[in-house]
């Protein structure tokens, strides 16, 4: 498999990692060459991007022999066996660690431009590089990430030596590699363009990836006196904000909703993902299907948001959250300018459907036949501008390749048209 460049490699690697979306992963790039690859992976998954800065500790007078590695946060991974075999004095090893530690701090600060590193405690972490030859750096990165508290470590590369790729499974919970050619001598031979990635490109890509995160903040929503946790993202110059209502059994951390939110953020739309229920309420299954309760929470949250942000507001609902979004939008004072339903149950909004005035888009998977029928019935009860979009081959959770991308694109176009006043693209045939 031959890649055009690192960007092409990242775009081709991303689909192989789609199964991790639901884990809400963090993507970490090994600088410098891994950053352009990881940028495309993070963009496709709607995940935060950071660098994993590690420094190999080489035995003095034999630096190619690594006796360990260090990472940020004071993480040390040391091989006592190599230290013992090398017979090097403790003070010499400490001198190497001090020198490499200073370089680690310098590089991390330069790449992030002062931004804090992403916390990894309990998270799924995808470590990305442009390829693996000897595996020394990738192995060190996986060990450092584990030491920093990651719960599940995935190493993802476009190409690797087959023997080395197999060996790395000892350090990563999962290894995702697109190509392991038997005649492997160097990573660069599998790229048409393998020109060096500059520090400036690393800084630029990280800054672009963190553009939304820089304006993201955790908020406590006051939903009629009930405090609910939320994540608010306001890109610079945002022209509108979309409030998300998650489905049954989900939360504001829903990877599918976050993937859609990331696409809206790139289009200049703010997003608010919040928990419709408190932790204590979630344990009672009946609350998950109490549409009146959920719609009330969404309406209260929308009012809370409108008092703080003077922008048009839309609603995005998934599953039972779609019924809550439509029921809340039916109120005369809802202030909702557009609604999108993903795999929703609009039928659960009942008689309130006839009161919805906001333009409404219903998105359903072509293989989700029962829900598709319910959406067709609900569409007939709507008196507002509306459209039903069927994603061919998709099931209820839109887990098929490209299905969630299609959902995100449809939602983006609907909201930018009806909230920002941009021309409505021609619907796909």
Phi and psi in degrees as a GROMACS rama.xvg file:
@    title "Ramachandran Plot"
@    xaxis  label "Phi"
@    yaxis  label "Psi"
@TYPE xy
-110.343  131.458  UNK-2
-103.272  143.956  UNK-3
-65.2717  -51.174  UNK-4
-159.903  -172.586  UNK-5
-69.0392  -33.1573  UNK-6
-62.9625  -46.5904  UNK-7
-59.7723  -41.8842  UNK-8
-61.8741  -41.4594  UNK-9
-64.8569  -40.0421  UNK-10
-67.8223  -30.9044  UNK-11
-83.5677  -24.9088  UNK-12
-76.7601  -33.9635  UNK-13
-55.1469  -46.3105  UNK-14
-59.469  -27.9361  UNK-15
-72.9432  -8.3597  UNK-16
-111.878  5.84812  UNK-17
-58.5669  -31.1672  UNK-18
-64.9924  -12.1046  UNK-19
-92.9172  -6.25348  UNK-20
-54.5352  -42.2593  UNK-21
-67.3269  -14.1285  UNK-22
-86.4049  -1.41124  UNK-23
52.8657  61.1893  UNK-24
-77.1807  161.534  UNK-25
-103.725  135.422  UNK-26
-104.129  125  UNK-27
-118.235  129.382  UNK-28
-103.409  140.033  UNK-29
-84.9559  115.622  UNK-30
-78.1412  146.973  UNK-31
-103.639  -33.6303  UNK-32
-63.5735  -23.7394  UNK-33
-76.0387  -15.7162  UNK-34
-67.4162  -47.6572  UNK-35
-61.1014  -33.7177  UNK-36
-68.3484  -48.337  UNK-37
-65.8973  -32.513  UNK-38
-58.5302  -43.8622  UNK-39
-69.2559  -36.1921  UNK-40
-64.5762  -48.0111  UNK-41
-62.9337  -39.4955  UNK-42
-64.2389  -42.379  UNK-43
-68.5516  -35.8891  UNK-44
-88.8466  -7.86168  UNK-45
66.7978  33.3147  UNK-46
-106.806  155.152  UNK-47
-68.7808  148.367  UNK-48
-120.135  137.506  UNK-49
-147.781  173.342  UNK-50
-100.482  151.207  UNK-51
-109.755  104.09  UNK-52
-94.3941  114.004  UNK-53
-125.722  152.455  UNK-54
-128.695  125.112  UNK-55
-72.91  139.6  UNK-56
-100.013  111.343  UNK-57
-97.1371  143.503  UNK-58
-62.7319  129.876  UNK-59
-54.1312  140.942  UNK-60
68.9077  0.651825  UNK-61
-153.112  57.1975  UNK-62
-62.6473  -21.7933  UNK-63
-71.1253  -16.4259  UNK-64
-89.7825  107.232  UNK-65
-84.7916  132.137  UNK-66
-102.988  3.63148  UNK-67
164.67  -168.968  UNK-68
-150.949  156.501  UNK-69
-127.123  152.702  UNK-70
-136.022  177.509  UNK-71
-64.993  157.637  UNK-72
79.0883  16.8881  UNK-73
77.0227  17.3175  UNK-74
-75.2074  130.628  UNK-75
-126.757  130.803  UNK-76
-121.834  107.095  UNK-77
-117.946  136.628  UNK-78
-96.0091  102.552  UNK-79
-62.4426  -31.2553  UNK-80
-65.2836  -44.8604  UNK-81
-67.2365  -39.2988  UNK-82
-59.5717  -43.1011  UNK-83
-67.9226  -43.8751  UNK-84
-66.2544  -36.6081  UNK-85
-70.4107  -25.4175  UNK-86
64.1416  34.4888  UNK-87
-95.5814  142.589  UNK-88
-65.6564  149.901  UNK-89
-59.7017  -38.8346  UNK-90
-67.6918  -31.2189  UNK-91
-69.6219  -41.034  UNK-92
-64.881  -39.0783  UNK-93
-64.1817  -35.6157  UNK-94
-64.5273  -41.9061  UNK-95
-62.1214  -43.7183  UNK-96
-64.9025  -37.4806  UNK-97
-64.6492  -44.2227  UNK-98
-64.8391  -45.5812  UNK-99
-69.0466  -33.178  UNK-100
-63.7356  -39.1243  UNK-101
-65.3044  -39.5969  UNK-102
-68.9324  -37.4476  UNK-103
-60.5659  -48.0855  UNK-104
-61.7966  -42.2072  UNK-105
-61.6985  -46.4453  UNK-106
-67.3452  -44.9382  UNK-107
-59.8668  -43.6578  UNK-108
-64.9068  -41.9493  UNK-109
-66.0609  -41.5184  UNK-110
-68.7711  -41.4493  UNK-111
-87.808  -12.3937  UNK-112
54.7716  42.7028  UNK-113
90.2987  -8.38232  UNK-114
-68.854  143.633  UNK-115
-70.4702  152.227  UNK-116
-72.3006  153.798  UNK-117
-73.3632  135.879  UNK-118
-70.371  141.109  UNK-119
-114.09  -5.18406  UNK-120
-54.3269  118.544  UNK-121
75.3104  6.36407  UNK-122
-97.6838  159.296  UNK-123
-83.6457  127.443  UNK-124
-122.15  128.252  UNK-125
-104.86  112.764  UNK-126
-91.9204  124.168  UNK-127
-121.336  135.597  UNK-128
-135.902  170.865  UNK-129
-81.8775  -6.9568  UNK-130
163.96  167.564  UNK-131
-131.691  124.919  UNK-132
-104.36  -74.525  UNK-133
-85.3954  -27.2205  UNK-134
86.8463  -0.503591  UNK-135
-63.5136  -47.2258  UNK-136
-68.692  -43.3281  UNK-137
-61.8942  -40.9592  UNK-138
-64.2158  -43.3295  UNK-139
-62.8042  -41.1101  UNK-140
-62.7637  -44.2391  UNK-141
-62.7142  -40.038  UNK-142
-68.5566  -38.6268  UNK-143
-66.9732  -43.374  UNK-144
-60.0043  -42.1523  UNK-145
-62.6371  -42.4732  UNK-146
-67.0288  -24.1304  UNK-147
-83.6663  3.63358  UNK-148
106.596  5.1008  UNK-149
-61.6338  139.205  UNK-150
-87.1972  -29.0958  UNK-151
-144.72  120.006  UNK-152
-110.45  125.093  UNK-153
-119.366  128.355  UNK-154
-100.726  124.373  UNK-155
-127.085  122.415  UNK-156
-141.236  151.776  UNK-157
-70.2242  -38.1033  UNK-158
-147.396  147.934  UNK-159
-158.462  157.802  UNK-160
-64.3459  132.155  UNK-161
-58.9771  -42.1436  UNK-162
-65.0634  -42.8486  UNK-163
-66.5083  -41.4061  UNK-164
-58.1575  -42.215  UNK-165
-64.2648  -40.8725  UNK-166
-65.8778  -29.5571  UNK-167
-70.4444  -13.7422  UNK-168
-67.1124  -13.1792  UNK-169
-75.8946  -22.4698  UNK-170
-106.877  -18.436  UNK-171
-118.995  147.32  UNK-172
-68.9713  -25.2825  UNK-173
-152.462  136.886  UNK-174
-118.959  121.989  UNK-175
-113.157  115.509  UNK-176
-138.235  127.442  UNK-177
-74.4824  -32.226  UNK-178
-145.523  131.084  UNK-179
-128.542  73.1006  UNK-180
-63.7041  139.688  UNK-181
-68.0308  -34.3178  UNK-182
-94.7945  78.4213  UNK-183
-113.35  126.608  UNK-184
-125.906  -30.7991  UNK-185
-156.846  149.862  UNK-186
-61.6824  -42.2306  UNK-187
-61.1649  -23.7893  UNK-188
-71.1004  -11.0426  UNK-189
-101.056  13.5068  UNK-190
-126.601  136.431  UNK-191
-69.0684  -41.3444  UNK-192
-119.418  108.321  UNK-193
-122.262  36.3142  UNK-194
-64.0109  153.25  UNK-195
-63.2913  137.459  UNK-196
-81.8144  126.199  UNK-197
-84.103  160.855  UNK-198
-59.1785  -36.7767  UNK-199
-63.9643  -38.18  UNK-200
-68.1896  -40.0212  UNK-201
-58.8187  -48.9921  UNK-202
-61.1542  -42.7735  UNK-203
-64.192  -45.3441  UNK-204
-66.5923  -40.5968  UNK-205
-65.2237  -38.288  UNK-206
-66.4579  -40.8126  UNK-207
-64.517  -42.3386  UNK-208
-66.3695  -31.0535  UNK-209
-94.3515  5.75321  UNK-210
-57.0893  -42.6235  UNK-211
-77.4153  -39.4099  UNK-212
-62.474  -29.3369  UNK-213
-65.7867  -25.1118  UNK-214
-106.832  10.7423  UNK-215
-89.8445  142.231  UNK-216
-150.278  148.569  UNK-217
-81.1066  132.683  UNK-218
-126.715  157.739  UNK-219
-109.511  111.145  UNK-220
-81.151  137.77  UNK-221
-98.4409  98.2605  UNK-222
-100.197  83.2654  UNK-223
63.3039  37.1514  UNK-224
91.9772  -6.16843  UNK-225
-100.491  120.331  UNK-226
-77.5663  126.597  UNK-227
-127.482  142.49  UNK-228
-83.3843  139.454  UNK-229
-145.15  162.436  UNK-230
-121.326  114.622  UNK-231
-108.021  126.372  UNK-232
-120.669  125.007  UNK-233
-126.614  96.1937  UNK-234
-60.7543  154.065  UNK-235
-56.9532  129.648  UNK-236
74.1411  20.5063  UNK-237
-54.617  135.748  UNK-238
-99.5344  -10.0954  UNK-239
-166.837  169.067  UNK-240
-131.951  139.239  UNK-241
-114.077  127.096  UNK-242
-95.9839  130.965  UNK-243
-100.155  135.706  UNK-244
-116.425  109.681  UNK-245
-76.0966  164.962  UNK-246
-88.7444  -177.111  UNK-247
-62.3872  137.804  UNK-248
76.0079  5.31164  UNK-249
-114.484  -168.53  UNK-250
-158.876  -171.872  UNK-251
-68.0197  -11.7591  UNK-252
-89.5218  5.81835  UNK-253
-49.9846  118.532  UNK-254
-64.374  -30.5297  UNK-255
-69.8167  -44.6122  UNK-256
-65.3091  -36.6699  UNK-257
-67.5447  -33.4297  UNK-258
-64.7342  -41.567  UNK-259
-66.0081  -43.7522  UNK-260
-59.6407  -40.3257  UNK-261
-61.8336  -39.58  UNK-262
-66.855  -38.6487  UNK-263
-65.43  -40.1074  UNK-264
-60.4225  -40.8341  UNK-265
-65.7259  -24.2149  UNK-266
-89.2619  5.8833  UNK-267
88.503  18.6266  UNK-268
-106.205  136.025  UNK-269
-77.0607  161.43  UNK-270
-140.982  145.935  UNK-271
-129.232  112.238  UNK-272
-105.102  127.526  UNK-273
-142.494  161.092  UNK-274
-84.1989  123.211  UNK-275
-71.3663  -23.607  UNK-276
-126.357  153.513  UNK-277
-76.9348  160.985  UNK-278
-54.5835  -37.6528  UNK-279
-68.4064  -32.8557  UNK-280
-76.3831  -29.0809  UNK-281
-64.4152  -24.7062  UNK-282
-71.6453  -16.798  UNK-283
-97.1052  107.391  UNK-284
-56.4625  -32.5506  UNK-285
-61.1718  -31.195  UNK-286
-63.8801  -31.4443  UNK-287
-63.5605  -28.0622  UNK-288
-109.057  12.4743  UNK-289
-85.5654  88.2939  UNK-290
-63.2038  -35.4546  UNK-291
-62.6034  -43.4188  UNK-292
-63.6935  -47.9636  UNK-293
-64.6842  -41.2561  UNK-294
-64.7998  -38.1805  UNK-295
-64.1695  -41.7235  UNK-296
-62.4942  -42.8554  UNK-297
-65.5047  -41.3458  UNK-298
-64.4761  -43.3911  UNK-299
-62.8204  -40.9922  UNK-300
-66.6486  -40.2291  UNK-301
-62.8473  -41.5458  UNK-302
-64.5908  -40.9557  UNK-303
-58.6735  -43.8302  UNK-304
-67.7016  -42.0762  UNK-305
-65.5514  -25.7512  UNK-306
-73.0875  -19.18  UNK-307
-108.4  -21.3545  UNK-308
-130.368  117.821  UNK-309
-88.1456  67.2924  UNK-310
-138.81  156.467  UNK-311
-59.3534  147.772  UNK-312
-123.609  135.222  UNK-313
-120.092  169.631  UNK-314
-127.561  136.224  UNK-315
-121.971  120.709  UNK-316
-122.472  141.984  UNK-317
-120.377  137.123  UNK-318
54.9407  -124.973  UNK-319
-66.1944  -24.1291  UNK-320
-63.0736  -26.5587  UNK-321
-67.9798  -38.7647  UNK-322
-64.4681  -40.7936  UNK-323
-63.5274  -40.57  UNK-324
-63.9152  -41.8138  UNK-325
-71.5159  -39.826  UNK-326
-64.7396  -41.0942  UNK-327
-67.069  -37.458  UNK-328
-69.2659  -20.0568  UNK-329
-73.4847  -17.2649  UNK-330
-66.2419  141.935  UNK-331
-60.9342  -32.0535  UNK-332
-104.323  24.6696  UNK-333
-63.7657  -36.1188  UNK-334
71.2755  11.2398  UNK-335
-84.4956  125.961  UNK-336
-93.5568  -15.9488  UNK-337
-166.296  150.403  UNK-338
-131.469  138.571  UNK-339
-126.871  133.536  UNK-340
-114.299  126.479  UNK-341
-111.075  116.038  UNK-342
52.6349  37.373  UNK-343
-86.119  170.479  UNK-344
-115.124  67.9379  UNK-345
-62.7856  -22.9094  UNK-346
-60.4606  -26.9319  UNK-347
-72.5385  -9.7356  UNK-348
-77.4792  -13.9924  UNK-349
58.8746  -134.505  UNK-350
-65.9508  -17.8367  UNK-351
-66.5603  -17.4309  UNK-352
-57.0265  -37.8694  UNK-353
-69.1043  -16.6707  UNK-354
-92.9374  -4.44139  UNK-355
-72.2392  128.706  UNK-356
-112.732  -15.4109  UNK-357
-74.2949  137.743  UNK-358
-53.4445  130.749  UNK-359
-125.411  129.963  UNK-360
-112.377  125.584  UNK-361
-106.518  121.177  UNK-362
-114.729  124.509  UNK-363
-136.331  144.537  UNK-364
-73.1304  139.9  UNK-365
-62.7501  -26.8328  UNK-366
-92.5023  -2.06602  UNK-367
-90.3991  66.0974  UNK-368
-62.8008  -40.5408  UNK-369
-64.5305  -48.3481  UNK-370
-67.0322  -32.8357  UNK-371
-61.5741  -43.3115  UNK-372
-62.8213  -40.5524  UNK-373
-65.5093  -35.7388  UNK-374
-69.7872  -36.4694  UNK-375
-64.7884  -39.9056  UNK-376
-65.7243  -43.2061  UNK-377
-65.2982  -37.5891  UNK-378
-60.2351  -36.3474  UNK-379
-66.2599  -21.3843  UNK-380
-91.0333  -6.50404  UNK-381
-84.8443  136.805  UNK-382
-107.898  -0.367682  UNK-383
-89.7382  172.181  UNK-384
-59.8201  131.482  UNK-385
-152.908  162.745  UNK-386
-152.311  142.915  UNK-387
-109.192  119.929  UNK-388
-111.021  126.297  UNK-389
-106.262  125.243  UNK-390
-92.2448  108.874  UNK-391
-58.9416  137.101  UNK-392
77.7403  -3.84264  UNK-393
-88.7664  143.963  UNK-394
-98.4874  -169.06  UNK-395
-60.2083  -38.8989  UNK-396
-93.6875  1.87955  UNK-397
55.558  43.877  UNK-398
-86.0994  -8.16633  UNK-399
-69.9198  151.809  UNK-400
-54.0217  126.451  UNK-401
83.9233  -11.8386  UNK-402
-66.6893  -45.5113  UNK-403
-70.1861  -30.8005  UNK-404
-62.1123  -39.8693  UNK-405
-64.4355  -43.1933  UNK-406
-59.4518  -47.0463  UNK-407
-61.9297  -41.1297  UNK-408
-66.3176  -40.6057  UNK-409
-64.2866  -44.1225  UNK-410
-63.4579  -44.3296  UNK-411
-56.5338  -48.8835  UNK-412
-65.2096  -37.623  UNK-413
-66.2731  -45.3993  UNK-414
-71.2129  -40.2871  UNK-415
-67.4193  -31.6592  UNK-416
-69.9955  -48.0559  UNK-417
-93.1793  -17.3258  UNK-418
-106.005  -31.7337  UNK-419
-105.858  -9.07065  UNK-420
76.7397  21.7331  UNK-421
-82.6758  154.646  UNK-422
-57.8572  143.387  UNK-423
-80.9405  118.219  UNK-424
-61.9629  153.298  UNK-425
-63.6456  130.903  UNK-426
-64.4149  147.213  UNK-427
-65.4194  144.179  UNK-428
